[in-house]
């Protein structure tokens, strides 16, 4: 598998991470180095590990994962997006930022899984091609990390312009991404 092919795959996989990072960036004020590190590191790590897991599983469970991955990603993104919409609706100035921070705890894990499910399928595909997964996995992880950091910055700039509605917009974006994943796999 050529580096150009791997880069193209990595960019395609990183688009969901980028879009989710934009949505998260609209919500975080102030946006700190810790936010960048946590979200970028976790998205990059999960994007790098999922192809390895998929490759390891190989063709033994491909039919099972292929039939469920879009539903899992959809459910996770709609849940996180719905939570953001709910938080935007009941937004109060005294809400603790640590509780509303999607770069922490289970929200971070769920977002990381939701944005990397497609990478699992890529790992399965690479296994079918009987190609080593090491180089593709590293490239996919690095590209996802970079796109996530850029997405956070873009979302933060957007969020500063639209104020309190940013959280609502972020929730809608996550729900739309989840719906797009579901529709793409059902069609």
C-alpha positions as a Markdown table, in Angstrom:
| # | Residue | x | y | z |
|---|---|---|---|---|
| 1 | Unk | 0.0 | 0.0 | 0.0 |
| 2 | Unk | 1.5 | 3.3 | -1.1 |
| 3 | Unk | 2.0 | 6.3 | 1.2 |
| 4 | Unk | -0.2 | 8.4 | -1.0 |
| 5 | Unk | -3.0 | 5.8 | -0.7 |
| 6 | Unk | -2.6 | 5.7 | 3.1 |
| 7 | Unk | -2.6 | 9.5 | 3.3 |
| 8 | Unk | -5.9 | 9.6 | 1.3 |
| 9 | Unk | -7.4 | 7.0 | 3.6 |
| 10 | Unk | -6.2 | 8.9 | 6.7 |
| 11 | Unk | -7.6 | 12.2 | 5.5 |
| 12 | Unk | -11.0 | 10.6 | 4.8 |
| 13 | Unk | -11.0 | 9.0 | 8.3 |
| 14 | Unk | -10.0 | 12.2 | 9.9 |
| 15 | Unk | -12.9 | 14.2 | 8.5 |
| 16 | Unk | -15.3 | 12.9 | 11.2 |
| 17 | Unk | -12.7 | 13.7 | 13.9 |
| 18 | Unk | -12.3 | 17.2 | 12.4 |
| 19 | Unk | -16.0 | 17.8 | 12.3 |
| 20 | Unk | -16.5 | 16.6 | 15.9 |
| 21 | Unk | -13.5 | 18.8 | 17.0 |
| 22 | Unk | -15.1 | 21.8 | 15.4 |
| 23 | Unk | -18.3 | 21.1 | 17.3 |
| 24 | Unk | -16.4 | 20.6 | 20.6 |
| 25 | Unk | -14.3 | 23.7 | 19.9 |
| 26 | Unk | -17.5 | 25.8 | 19.7 |
| 27 | Unk | -18.3 | 24.8 | 23.3 |
| 28 | Unk | -15.0 | 25.4 | 25.1 |
| 29 | Unk | -14.2 | 28.9 | 26.4 |
| 30 | Unk | -11.4 | 29.3 | 27.1 |
| 31 | Unk | -9.8 | 26.7 | 24.9 |
| 32 | Unk | -6.6 | 25.6 | 26.7 |
| 33 | Unk | -3.6 | 23.4 | 25.8 |
| 34 | Unk | -5.2 | 20.6 | 27.9 |
| 35 | Unk | -8.3 | 20.6 | 25.7 |
| 36 | Unk | -6.1 | 20.4 | 22.6 |
| 37 | Unk | -3.9 | 17.7 | 24.1 |
| 38 | Unk | -6.8 | 15.6 | 25.4 |
| 39 | Unk | -9.0 | 15.6 | 22.4 |
| 40 | Unk | -6.2 | 15.5 | 19.8 |
| 41 | Unk | -4.3 | 12.7 | 21.6 |
| 42 | Unk | -7.3 | 10.6 | 22.2 |
| 43 | Unk | -8.7 | 11.0 | 18.7 |
| 44 | Unk | -5.3 | 10.2 | 17.2 |
| 45 | Unk | -4.8 | 7.3 | 19.5 |
| 46 | Unk | -8.2 | 5.7 | 18.8 |
| 47 | Unk | -7.8 | 6.3 | 15.1 |
| 48 | Unk | -4.4 | 4.6 | 15.2 |
| 49 | Unk | -5.6 | 1.7 | 17.4 |
| 50 | Unk | -8.8 | 0.8 | 15.7 |
| 51 | Unk | -7.2 | -0.3 | 12.4 |
| 52 | Unk | -4.9 | -2.5 | 14.4 |
| 53 | Unk | -7.8 | -4.1 | 16.2 |
| 54 | Unk | -9.7 | -4.5 | 12.9 |
| 55 | Unk | -6.6 | -6.0 | 11.3 |
| 56 | Unk | -6.2 | -8.4 | 14.2 |
| 57 | Unk | -9.8 | -9.5 | 14.0 |
| 58 | Unk | -9.5 | -10.0 | 10.3 |
| 59 | Unk | -12.2 | -11.6 | 8.4 |
| 60 | Unk | -13.6 | -13.7 | 11.3 |
| 61 | Unk | -16.0 | -11.0 | 12.5 |
| 62 | Unk | -16.2 | -8.7 | 9.5 |
| 63 | Unk | -19.9 | -9.4 | 8.8 |
| 64 | Unk | -20.8 | -8.7 | 12.4 |
| 65 | Unk | -18.9 | -5.4 | 12.7 |
| 66 | Unk | -19.9 | -4.3 | 9.2 |
| 67 | Unk | -23.5 | -4.6 | 10.1 |
| 68 | Unk | -23.3 | -2.8 | 13.4 |
| 69 | Unk | -20.5 | -0.1 | 13.1 |
| 70 | Unk | -22.8 | 2.6 | 11.6 |
| 71 | Unk | -25.5 | 2.0 | 14.2 |
| 72 | Unk | -22.9 | 2.3 | 17.0 |
| 73 | Unk | -21.3 | 5.5 | 15.7 |
| 74 | Unk | -24.8 | 6.9 | 15.1 |
| 75 | Unk | -26.0 | 6.1 | 18.6 |
| 76 | Unk | -22.8 | 7.5 | 20.3 |
| 77 | Unk | -22.8 | 10.8 | 18.2 |
| 78 | Unk | -26.6 | 11.4 | 18.7 |
| 79 | Unk | -26.2 | 10.8 | 22.5 |
| 80 | Unk | -23.3 | 13.2 | 22.8 |
| 81 | Unk | -25.0 | 15.7 | 20.4 |
| 82 | Unk | -28.3 | 15.4 | 22.3 |
| 83 | Unk | -26.5 | 16.0 | 25.6 |
| 84 | Unk | -24.9 | 19.2 | 24.1 |
| 85 | Unk | -28.4 | 20.4 | 22.9 |
| 86 | Unk | -29.8 | 19.7 | 26.3 |
| 87 | Unk | -27.0 | 21.6 | 28.0 |
| 88 | Unk | -27.4 | 24.5 | 25.5 |
| 89 | Unk | -31.1 | 24.6 | 26.3 |
| 90 | Unk | -30.7 | 24.7 | 30.0 |
| 91 | Unk | -27.5 | 26.8 | 29.9 |
| 92 | Unk | -26.8 | 28.7 | 33.0 |
| 93 | Unk | -23.8 | 30.8 | 33.9 |
| 94 | Unk | -23.1 | 28.9 | 37.1 |
| 95 | Unk | -22.7 | 25.5 | 35.4 |
| 96 | Unk | -19.3 | 24.0 | 36.3 |
| 97 | Unk | -17.1 | 24.0 | 33.1 |
| 98 | Unk | -15.5 | 20.7 | 34.2 |
| 99 | Unk | -19.0 | 19.1 | 34.1 |
| 100 | Unk | -19.7 | 20.4 | 30.6 |
| 101 | Unk | -16.3 | 19.7 | 29.1 |
| 102 | Unk | -16.6 | 17.1 | 26.4 |
| 103 | Unk | -12.8 | 16.5 | 26.5 |
| 104 | Unk | -13.0 | 14.7 | 29.8 |
| 105 | Unk | -14.2 | 11.4 | 31.2 |
| 106 | Unk | -16.8 | 9.3 | 29.3 |
| 107 | Unk | -17.7 | 12.0 | 26.8 |
| 108 | Unk | -14.1 | 11.9 | 25.6 |
| 109 | Unk | -14.1 | 8.1 | 25.4 |
| 110 | Unk | -17.4 | 8.0 | 23.6 |
| 111 | Unk | -16.4 | 10.7 | 21.1 |
| 112 | Unk | -13.1 | 8.9 | 20.5 |
| 113 | Unk | -14.9 | 5.6 | 19.8 |
| 114 | Unk | -17.6 | 7.2 | 17.6 |
| 115 | Unk | -15.0 | 9.0 | 15.4 |
| 116 | Unk | -12.8 | 5.9 | 15.0 |
| 117 | Unk | -15.3 | 3.2 | 14.2 |
| 118 | Unk | -14.7 | 3.5 | 10.5 |
| 119 | Unk | -10.9 | 3.0 | 11.1 |
| 120 | Unk | -11.8 | -0.4 | 12.5 |
| 121 | Unk | -13.3 | -1.3 | 9.1 |
| 122 | Unk | -10.2 | 0.0 | 7.3 |
| 123 | Unk | -8.1 | -2.4 | 9.5 |
| 124 | Unk | -10.4 | -5.3 | 8.4 |
| 125 | Unk | -9.9 | -4.2 | 4.7 |
| 126 | Unk | -6.1 | -4.1 | 5.2 |
| 127 | Unk | -6.2 | -7.6 | 6.7 |
| 128 | Unk | -8.0 | -8.8 | 3.6 |
| 129 | Unk | -5.3 | -7.3 | 1.4 |
| 130 | Unk | -2.6 | -9.1 | 3.5 |
| 131 | Unk | -0.7 | -5.8 | 4.1 |
| 132 | Unk | 1.1 | -4.8 | 7.2 |
| 133 | Unk | -0.9 | -2.5 | 9.4 |
| 134 | Unk | 1.9 | -0.7 | 11.2 |
| 135 | Unk | 2.6 | 2.2 | 8.7 |
| 136 | Unk | -1.1 | 2.8 | 7.9 |
| 137 | Unk | -2.0 | 2.9 | 11.6 |
| 138 | Unk | 0.7 | 5.4 | 12.5 |
| 139 | Unk | -0.2 | 7.7 | 9.5 |
| 140 | Unk | -3.9 | 7.5 | 10.3 |
| 141 | Unk | -3.3 | 8.4 | 14.0 |
| 142 | Unk | -1.0 | 11.4 | 13.2 |
| 143 | Unk | -3.4 | 12.8 | 10.6 |
| 144 | Unk | -6.4 | 12.4 | 12.9 |
| 145 | Unk | -4.4 | 14.2 | 15.7 |
| 146 | Unk | -3.5 | 17.1 | 13.4 |
| 147 | Unk | -7.0 | 17.4 | 12.0 |
| 148 | Unk | -8.5 | 17.3 | 15.5 |
| 149 | Unk | -6.3 | 20.2 | 16.7 |
| 150 | Unk | -7.1 | 22.3 | 13.6 |
| 151 | Unk | -10.9 | 21.5 | 14.1 |
| 152 | Unk | -10.7 | 22.6 | 17.7 |
| 153 | Unk | -9.2 | 25.9 | 16.7 |
| 154 | Unk | -11.7 | 26.5 | 13.9 |
| 155 | Unk | -14.6 | 25.6 | 16.2 |
| 156 | Unk | -13.3 | 27.9 | 18.9 |
| 157 | Unk | -13.1 | 30.8 | 16.5 |
| 158 | Unk | -16.6 | 30.1 | 15.3 |
| 159 | Unk | -17.9 | 29.7 | 18.8 |
| 160 | Unk | -16.5 | 33.1 | 19.9 |
| 161 | Unk | -18.5 | 34.7 | 17.0 |
| 162 | Unk | -21.9 | 33.1 | 17.7 |
| 163 | Unk | -21.8 | 33.1 | 21.5 |
| 164 | Unk | -24.1 | 31.0 | 23.5 |
| 165 | Unk | -25.7 | 29.4 | 20.4 |
| 166 | Unk | -22.3 | 27.7 | 19.7 |
| 167 | Unk | -23.2 | 24.7 | 22.0 |
| 168 | Unk | -26.5 | 24.2 | 20.2 |
| 169 | Unk | -24.7 | 24.3 | 16.8 |
| 170 | Unk | -22.1 | 21.8 | 18.1 |
| 171 | Unk | -24.8 | 19.4 | 19.2 |
| 172 | Unk | -26.6 | 19.7 | 15.8 |
| 173 | Unk | -23.3 | 19.0 | 14.0 |
| 174 | Unk | -22.7 | 15.8 | 16.0 |
| 175 | Unk | -26.2 | 14.6 | 15.3 |
| 176 | Unk | -25.9 | 15.4 | 11.6 |
| 177 | Unk | -22.5 | 13.5 | 11.5 |
| 178 | Unk | -24.2 | 10.5 | 13.2 |
| 179 | Unk | -27.1 | 10.6 | 10.7 |
| 180 | Unk | -24.7 | 10.9 | 7.7 |
| 181 | Unk | -22.8 | 7.8 | 8.9 |
| 182 | Unk | -26.0 | 5.9 | 9.3 |
| 183 | Unk | -27.5 | 6.9 | 6.0 |
| 184 | Unk | -24.2 | 6.3 | 4.1 |
| 185 | Unk | -24.1 | 2.7 | 5.4 |
| 186 | Unk | -27.8 | 2.0 | 4.8 |
| 187 | Unk | -27.8 | 3.2 | 1.2 |
